[in-house]
Amino acid sequence: MASSNKGGTQMEHTSIEHRIRERAYEIWHAHGQDDGKADEYWLAAEREILSSLNARAPTAEASAPAKAEKRTRTGSRTAARRAGKPGKVNS
């Protein structure tokens, strides 16, 4: 019987591990298939793969200023409407 994956984390882990394994093999091959450095190649591949994943992931810090600015602009219009000041009204 197959075990269930909550949120796909096991599958994601397997996929990342597979990518690291492939990259480590590429590094090993590029270095002349030198024996005795498997750990070095694995760690180099792991750093590359995890760094590329982190670079693609949106950060909370990057999206926070845009959200705060949007709230500020929207809040200003709302405050103007409450004060009875004329403003752009959507039809």
C-alpha positions as CSV (number, residue, x, y, z in Angstrom):
1,M,0.0,0.0,0.0
2,A,1.4,3.4,-1.0
3,S,1.8,6.1,1.7
4,S,0.1,9.4,1.3
5,N,2.0,12.6,0.8
6,K,0.8,15.6,2.8
7,G,1.2,18.6,0.7
8,G,3.6,16.8,-1.7
9,T,6.6,17.5,0.5
10,Q,8.0,14.0,0.0
11,M,7.7,14.3,-3.8
12,E,9.3,17.7,-3.7
13,H,12.1,16.4,-1.6
14,T,12.6,13.5,-4.0
15,S,12.6,15.8,-7.0
16,I,15.2,18.1,-5.4
17,E,17.4,15.2,-4.4
18,H,17.2,13.9,-8.0
19,R,18.3,17.3,-9.3
20,I,21.2,17.4,-6.9
21,R,22.2,13.9,-7.8
22,E,22.2,14.8,-11.5
23,R,24.2,18.0,-10.9
24,A,26.7,16.2,-8.8
25,Y,27.2,13.7,-11.6
26,E,27.7,16.6,-14.1
27,I,30.3,18.2,-11.8
28,W,32.1,14.9,-11.2
29,H,32.2,14.3,-15.0
30,A,33.5,17.8,-15.6
31,H,36.3,17.3,-13.2
32,G,37.5,14.2,-15.0
33,Q,35.6,11.6,-13.0
34,D,38.0,12.0,-10.1
35,D,37.3,9.4,-7.4
36,G,37.2,10.1,-3.7
37,K,35.4,13.5,-3.9
38,A,31.8,12.4,-4.0
39,D,30.9,14.4,-0.9
40,E,32.6,17.5,-2.4
41,Y,30.6,17.2,-5.6
42,W,27.4,16.5,-3.8
43,L,27.7,19.6,-1.5
44,A,28.6,21.8,-4.5
45,A,25.6,20.5,-6.4
46,E,23.3,20.9,-3.3
47,R,24.5,24.6,-2.9
48,E,23.8,25.3,-6.6
49,I,20.3,23.7,-6.7
50,L,19.1,25.2,-3.3
51,S,20.5,28.6,-4.3
52,S,18.6,28.5,-7.6
53,L,15.4,27.5,-5.8
54,N,15.8,30.3,-3.2
55,A,16.5,32.9,-5.9
56,R,13.2,32.0,-7.7
57,A,11.1,32.0,-4.5
58,P,9.4,35.3,-3.8
59,T,10.5,36.7,-0.4
60,A,8.2,38.3,2.1
61,E,10.5,41.3,2.2
62,A,10.2,41.9,-1.5
63,S,6.4,41.8,-1.6
64,A,5.8,43.7,1.7
65,P,6.7,47.3,0.4
66,A,4.4,46.9,-2.6
67,K,1.5,45.7,-0.4
68,A,2.2,48.5,2.1
69,E,2.2,51.1,-0.6
70,K,-1.1,49.8,-2.1
71,R,-2.7,49.9,1.4
72,T,-1.4,53.5,1.8
73,R,-2.7,54.7,-1.5
74,T,-6.1,52.9,-1.0
75,G,-6.2,54.2,2.6
76,S,-5.7,57.8,1.5
77,R,-8.6,57.6,-1.0
78,T,-10.8,56.1,1.7
79,A,-9.8,58.7,4.2
80,A,-10.6,61.5,1.6
81,R,-14.0,60.0,0.9
82,R,-14.8,59.8,4.6
83,A,-13.8,63.5,5.0
84,G,-16.2,64.3,2.2
85,K,-13.5,65.5,-0.1
86,P,-14.1,64.9,-3.8
87,G,-12.2,62.2,-5.4
88,K,-12.3,59.8,-8.3
89,V,-15.4,57.6,-8.0
90,N,-15.6,54.4,-9.9
91,S,-18.7,54.0,-12.0
